[in-house]
Amino acid sequence: MNIQNLTKQATAFARDGDFGQAISILKDLIPVMAESGGFSASSYYKIIPYFQKAGRYQESLNYTKEVIIPAVIADRKSSHGHCVPEILQALTHNCISQIFNKLALAAKREGEAEHLDSFKALEQEHYDKYQVLLKIGEQKQLESEYQELMRVLGEDTDQWPLSIRRKFKL
């Protein structure tokens, strides 16, 4: 299954106004993308405006909760599992923030003011978590790298290459 070609095919159907076919293709692809990993948030939320334009706004809400968000979480775990947990969580929250941004846009187009406010708040909440966790994660990642270098290069940091000493401000 060529994910890129099928995604392009879904886009072509949507461009031609056949949102049902575009949705069908993407519904088949999203679980495969999650399993493969390495896809951007936009690859997952691409389906949301198609639902909205097809008059299936409510379905998009359920689908996002039940499929898209779990798929993004699985994707991040498979493609960034090597990172410290805080960076993994940060990247996941960033993607979820983007998804809520797309849901807010659909809610705005549907005239769903209550949903719009809720999605905007959730977008900001996840973005704030992203920022906090990223800072913590970057520090922990640096500490982890330092410990690994201590193991590999030895405890005498004066003997480490200058570029590495500069990175750690030694």
Secondary structure as a PSIPRED ss2 file (coil, helix, strand):
# PSIPRED VFORMAT (PSIPRED V4.0)

   1 M C   1.000  0.000  0.000
   2 N C   1.000  0.000  0.000
   3 I H   0.000  1.000  0.000
   4 Q H   0.000  1.000  0.000
   5 N H   0.000  1.000  0.000
   6 L H   0.000  1.000  0.000
   7 T H   0.000  1.000  0.000
   8 K H   0.000  1.000  0.000
   9 Q H   0.000  1.000  0.000
  10 A H   0.000  1.000  0.000
  11 T H   0.000  1.000  0.000
  12 A H   0.000  1.000  0.000
  13 F H   0.000  1.000  0.000
  14 A H   0.000  1.000  0.000
  15 R H   0.000  1.000  0.000
  16 D C   1.000  0.000  0.000
  17 G C   1.000  0.000  0.000
  18 D C   1.000  0.000  0.000
  19 F H   0.000  1.000  0.000
  20 G H   0.000  1.000  0.000
  21 Q H   0.000  1.000  0.000
  22 A H   0.000  1.000  0.000
  23 I H   0.000  1.000  0.000
  24 S H   0.000  1.000  0.000
  25 I H   0.000  1.000  0.000
  26 L H   0.000  1.000  0.000
  27 K H   0.000  1.000  0.000
  28 D H   0.000  1.000  0.000
  29 L H   0.000  1.000  0.000
  30 I H   0.000  1.000  0.000
  31 P H   0.000  1.000  0.000
  32 V H   0.000  1.000  0.000
  33 M H   0.000  1.000  0.000
  34 A H   0.000  1.000  0.000
  35 E H   0.000  1.000  0.000
  36 S H   0.000  1.000  0.000
  37 G C   1.000  0.000  0.000
  38 G C   1.000  0.000  0.000
  39 F C   1.000  0.000  0.000
  40 S C   1.000  0.000  0.000
  41 A H   0.000  1.000  0.000
  42 S H   0.000  1.000  0.000
  43 S H   0.000  1.000  0.000
  44 Y H   0.000  1.000  0.000
  45 Y H   0.000  1.000  0.000
  46 K C   1.000  0.000  0.000
  47 I H   0.000  1.000  0.000
  48 I H   0.000  1.000  0.000
  49 P H   0.000  1.000  0.000
  50 Y H   0.000  1.000  0.000
  51 F H   0.000  1.000  0.000
  52 Q H   0.000  1.000  0.000
  53 K H   0.000  1.000  0.000
  54 A C   1.000  0.000  0.000
  55 G C   1.000  0.000  0.000
  56 R C   1.000  0.000  0.000
  57 Y H   0.000  1.000  0.000
  58 Q H   0.000  1.000  0.000
  59 E H   0.000  1.000  0.000
  60 S H   0.000  1.000  0.000
  61 L H   0.000  1.000  0.000
  62 N H   0.000  1.000  0.000
  63 Y H   0.000  1.000  0.000
  64 T H   0.000  1.000  0.000
  65 K H   0.000  1.000  0.000
  66 E H   0.000  1.000  0.000
  67 V H   0.000  1.000  0.000
  68 I H   0.000  1.000  0.000
  69 I H   0.000  1.000  0.000
  70 P H   0.000  1.000  0.000
  71 A H   0.000  1.000  0.000
  72 V H   0.000  1.000  0.000
  73 I H   0.000  1.000  0.000
  74 A H   0.000  1.000  0.000
  75 D H   0.000  1.000  0.000
  76 R H   0.000  1.000  0.000
  77 K H   0.000  1.000  0.000
  78 S H   0.000  1.000  0.000
  79 S H   0.000  1.000  0.000
  80 H H   0.000  1.000  0.000
  81 G C   1.000  0.000  0.000
  82 H C   1.000  0.000  0.000
  83 C C   1.000  0.000  0.000
  84 V C   1.000  0.000  0.000
  85 P H   0.000  1.000  0.000
  86 E H   0.000  1.000  0.000
  87 I H   0.000  1.000  0.000
  88 L H   0.000  1.000  0.000
  89 Q H   0.000  1.000  0.000
  90 A H   0.000  1.000  0.000
  91 L H   0.000  1.000  0.000
  92 T H   0.000  1.000  0.000
  93 H H   0.000  1.000  0.000
  94 N H   0.000  1.000  0.000
  95 C H   0.000  1.000  0.000
  96 I H   0.000  1.000  0.000
  97 S H   0.000  1.000  0.000
  98 Q H   0.000  1.000  0.000
  99 I H   0.000  1.000  0.000
 100 F H   0.000  1.000  0.000
 101 N H   0.000  1.000  0.000
 102 K H   0.000  1.000  0.000
 103 L H   0.000  1.000  0.000
 104 A H   0.000  1.000  0.000
 105 L H   0.000  1.000  0.000
 106 A H   0.000  1.000  0.000
 107 A H   0.000  1.000  0.000
 108 K H   0.000  1.000  0.000
 109 R H   0.000  1.000  0.000
 110 E H   0.000  1.000  0.000
 111 G C   1.000  0.000  0.000
 112 E C   1.000  0.000  0.000
 113 A H   0.000  1.000  0.000
 114 E H   0.000  1.000  0.000
 115 H H   0.000  1.000  0.000
 116 L H   0.000  1.000  0.000
 117 D H   0.000  1.000  0.000
 118 S H   0.000  1.000  0.000
 119 F H   0.000  1.000  0.000
 120 K H   0.000  1.000  0.000
 121 A H   0.000  1.000  0.000
 122 L H   0.000  1.000  0.000
 123 E H   0.000  1.000  0.000
 124 Q H   0.000  1.000  0.000
 125 E H   0.000  1.000  0.000
 126 H H   0.000  1.000  0.000
 127 Y H   0.000  1.000  0.000
 128 D H   0.000  1.000  0.000
 129 K H   0.000  1.000  0.000
 130 Y H   0.000  1.000  0.000
 131 Q H   0.000  1.000  0.000
 132 V H   0.000  1.000  0.000
 133 L H   0.000  1.000  0.000
 134 L H   0.000  1.000  0.000
 135 K H   0.000  1.000  0.000
 136 I H   0.000  1.000  0.000
 137 G H   0.000  1.000  0.000
 138 E H   0.000  1.000  0.000
 139 Q H   0.000  1.000  0.000
 140 K H   0.000  1.000  0.000
 141 Q H   0.000  1.000  0.000
 142 L H   0.000  1.000  0.000
 143 E H   0.000  1.000  0.000
 144 S H   0.000  1.000  0.000
 145 E H   0.000  1.000  0.000
 146 Y H   0.000  1.000  0.000
 147 Q H   0.000  1.000  0.000
 148 E H   0.000  1.000  0.000
 149 L H   0.000  1.000  0.000
 150 M H   0.000  1.000  0.000
 151 R H   0.000  1.000  0.000
 152 V H   0.000  1.000  0.000
 153 L H   0.000  1.000  0.000
 154 G C   1.000  0.000  0.000
 155 E C   1.000  0.000  0.000
 156 D C   1.000  0.000  0.000
 157 T H   0.000  1.000  0.000
 158 D H   0.000  1.000  0.000
 159 Q H   0.000  1.000  0.000
 160 W C   1.000  0.000  0.000
 161 P C   1.000  0.000  0.000
 162 L H   0.000  1.000  0.000
 163 S H   0.000  1.000  0.000
 164 I H   0.000  1.000  0.000
 165 R H   0.000  1.000  0.000
 166 R H   0.000  1.000  0.000
 167 K H   0.000  1.000  0.000
 168 F C   1.000  0.000  0.000
 169 K C   1.000  0.000  0.000
 170 L C   1.000  0.000  0.000
